[in-house]
Structures are given as C-alpha cells and as structure tokens.
Amino acid sequence: MNDSLTLAPEHTGATHPLPGGVGLTRLRVYDSQGPDGLHGGSPHMHLACTEAYFVTGGEGAVQTLSRDGFAEIPLAAGSLLWFTPGVVHRLVNAGELEIVIVMQVATLPEAGDCLLTFPDQVLADEGAYRAAAAHDPRGSVGAPDETAARLHRLGWVDVWTWLHDVRVESDDPREYLGTVALGSHLERLDADLRDPFVDAVIAELGEPVVDYVRLNILARRRS
C-alpha cells in the first residue's frame, strides 16, 4: 500500500484549514474522454475550499496548474493528495480509479464552489459560461449550485440541492396550475389578471400535462 502524502502546488496566500460542513464523497472517477484523449474529469478550481483525495482503488493522476506552473501527480491505492483553493486540478483516470473526497460540501465537491475551465471567450461571457457548464441542456450550472452557495454563506451545512423532473397529468389542470404550479406567481398579479394568465399557460401546454423541473433542497443549520 502506498502511504505517501502529497501536497499539491499551493496558491500563494491560501489557507489550509477545511471550512465548516466538511463532508465525504466516494467517487468512481469519470472515464469519459477529453479533447486531449485522456479519460477523467473536467479541469476546475475551488475558490474557498481546501480539498483532499484518498485513493481507494485503481490508478491515475491529478493534473494541477498553480502559480508554480503545471504538475502531474500519480495516484495509486493508498495515495493521499491535499491541495488548497485557487489550484486548477483535473483527475485523470488510467484504470478504474476510485477515491474518497474530503471537502466542505457534503454533496459532490463541485456543488457551490467551483469554477470550470473553458476557453477565454467562454469565461468572459456569463451566458456562454452558464451554457457550457450546464449539467443538462435545460438548466444551468447555477440552478442548484448557486442555491447551495447561498445557503452555505447563510450558515447552512450538509447542503444537498438537485433538480427533479416532474410530470403531472391532472383531471383539472386549471385547478392544479392555479394552486400548485403557478400559485406563487399568481399572488404577484392583480386579481383580474390571474385567470387570463392561467388561460395563456394552458393554451401553451396544448394538452392537460404539466412538465416542469423542481429544485429540491436538504440542509441543516450549523449547531
């Protein structure tokens, strides 16, 4: 077993202590192929969180980019890698790489504190970044992630946010839309505009089926 401890290149001025709400995540590292032919995750960095990887199986590497330049650190079962905020890092899967991640958030570490790397023209345009970083074609990287970041800033920990597809076939779509799906929106309208608004939504649906995406949140206050 490899008992080595490796400290990746640091961002000057970064601190080592882990923030509150530390969580563990077991990850089977992605095996999708990148533009350079290597298999693994996307290069990204965290702005506030220190992070650690403990390798439980397989082999691969972590590629990092810091003020000290580029580095590639081999990973094998038993390796422990520790690095600080501001270091761009990317996991490379050379064969069935599995790790345990120690980091602030108790979900995937990307939630709430992550900046993905893209070409300059994408990073310079907020809309282009959101489109490129979206977890699925309908949403954006912001939908669950920004909510998690806000909750962390307000003192919540163990934050889980995720999107869930909902399909409802109601016998009374007007009643369902008016009380459930559109209730909060209708409250902000003048009374004489509410029924026409619901009528317009029903006309757009074309059938008595409501498809929408729900944002789910689980979190607890720090004790």
HUVENCOR-V497649 format. One record per backbone hydrogen bond with DSSP energy under -0.5 kcal/mol. NH is the residue of the N-H (numbers start at 0). CO is the residue of the C=O. E is the energy in kcal/mol with one decimal. If there is no record, write none. Layout:
# HUVENCOR-V497649
nh=NH co=CO e=E
nh=NH co=CO e=E
This chain:
# HUVENCOR-V497649
nh=1 co=76 e=-1.6
nh=2 co=0 e=-0.7
nh=5 co=79 e=-2.8
nh=7 co=5 e=-0.6
nh=7 co=81 e=-2.2
nh=11 co=9 e=-0.6
nh=13 co=10 e=-2.6
nh=22 co=102 e=-3.5
nh=24 co=100 e=-1.9
nh=26 co=24 e=-0.6
nh=26 co=98 e=-3.0
nh=28 co=26 e=-0.8
nh=28 co=96 e=-2.0
nh=33 co=37 e=-3.4
nh=36 co=33 e=-2.2
nh=39 co=31 e=-2.3
nh=40 co=90 e=-1.6
nh=43 co=88 e=-2.0
nh=44 co=114 e=-1.7
nh=50 co=82 e=-2.6
nh=51 co=101 e=-1.9
nh=52 co=80 e=-2.8
nh=53 co=99 e=-2.4
nh=54 co=78 e=-2.6
nh=55 co=97 e=-2.2
nh=56 co=97 e=-1.5
nh=58 co=94 e=-1.4
nh=59 co=74 e=-2.0
nh=60 co=91 e=-2.0
nh=61 co=72 e=-2.2
nh=62 co=89 e=-2.9
nh=63 co=70 e=-3.0
nh=64 co=87 e=-2.2
nh=65 co=68 e=-1.7
nh=68 co=65 e=-2.0
nh=70 co=63 e=-2.2
nh=72 co=61 e=-2.7
nh=73 co=71 e=-0.6
nh=74 co=59 e=-2.8
nh=76 co=57 e=-0.6
nh=77 co=54 e=-2.7
nh=78 co=75 e=-2.7
nh=79 co=3 e=-1.3
nh=80 co=52 e=-2.9
nh=81 co=5 e=-2.4
nh=82 co=50 e=-2.5
nh=85 co=45 e=-2.5
nh=86 co=83 e=-1.1
nh=87 co=64 e=-2.1
nh=87 co=85 e=-0.6
nh=88 co=43 e=-3.1
nh=89 co=62 e=-1.9
nh=91 co=60 e=-3.2
nh=92 co=38 e=-3.1
nh=92 co=90 e=-0.5
nh=93 co=58 e=-1.7
nh=93 co=91 e=-0.8
nh=94 co=58 e=-0.8
nh=97 co=56 e=-2.6
nh=98 co=26 e=-2.6
nh=99 co=53 e=-2.8
nh=100 co=24 e=-3.2
nh=101 co=51 e=-2.5
nh=102 co=22 e=-2.1
nh=102 co=100 e=-0.5
nh=110 co=107 e=-2.1
nh=111 co=109 e=-0.5
nh=112 co=109 e=-0.5
nh=114 co=44 e=-2.4
nh=116 co=42 e=-2.0
nh=121 co=118 e=-1.4
nh=122 co=118 e=-2.0
nh=123 co=119 e=-1.9
nh=124 co=121 e=-1.1
nh=125 co=123 e=-0.5
nh=128 co=124 e=-2.6
nh=129 co=125 e=-2.5
nh=130 co=126 e=-2.1
nh=131 co=127 e=-2.3
nh=132 co=128 e=-2.5
nh=133 co=129 e=-0.7
nh=133 co=130 e=-0.5
nh=138 co=135 e=-0.5
nh=140 co=129 e=-0.6
nh=142 co=139 e=-0.9
nh=144 co=140 e=-0.8
nh=145 co=141 e=-2.0
nh=146 co=141 e=-0.7
nh=146 co=142 e=-0.6
nh=147 co=143 e=-2.1
nh=148 co=144 e=-2.3
nh=149 co=145 e=-2.4
nh=150 co=146 e=-2.3
nh=151 co=147 e=-2.3
nh=152 co=148 e=-2.1
nh=153 co=149 e=-1.5
nh=154 co=151 e=-1.5
nh=155 co=150 e=-2.7
nh=156 co=219 e=-3.1
nh=159 co=217 e=-3.3
nh=161 co=215 e=-1.6
nh=163 co=213 e=-2.1
nh=165 co=211 e=-2.9
nh=167 co=209 e=-2.6
nh=169 co=167 e=-0.7
nh=169 co=207 e=-0.7
nh=172 co=169 e=-0.5
nh=175 co=171 e=-2.3
nh=176 co=172 e=-3.0
nh=177 co=173 e=-2.5
nh=178 co=174 e=-1.8
nh=179 co=175 e=-2.6
nh=180 co=175 e=-1.4
nh=181 co=176 e=-2.8
nh=185 co=181 e=-2.8
nh=186 co=182 e=-1.7
nh=187 co=184 e=-1.0
nh=188 co=185 e=-1.7
nh=192 co=189 e=-2.0
nh=193 co=189 e=-0.7
nh=193 co=190 e=-0.9
nh=194 co=190 e=-0.6
nh=196 co=192 e=-1.7
nh=197 co=193 e=-2.3
nh=198 co=194 e=-2.6
nh=199 co=195 e=-2.3
nh=200 co=196 e=-1.9
nh=201 co=197 e=-2.5
nh=202 co=198 e=-2.3
nh=203 co=199 e=-1.7
nh=204 co=200 e=-1.8
nh=205 co=201 e=-1.6
nh=208 co=206 e=-2.5
nh=209 co=167 e=-3.0
nh=210 co=208 e=-0.6
nh=211 co=165 e=-2.4
nh=211 co=209 e=-0.5
nh=213 co=163 e=-2.9
nh=213 co=211 e=-0.5
nh=215 co=161 e=-2.9
nh=215 co=213 e=-0.7
nh=217 co=159 e=-2.5
nh=219 co=156 e=-2.1
nh=221 co=154 e=-1.5
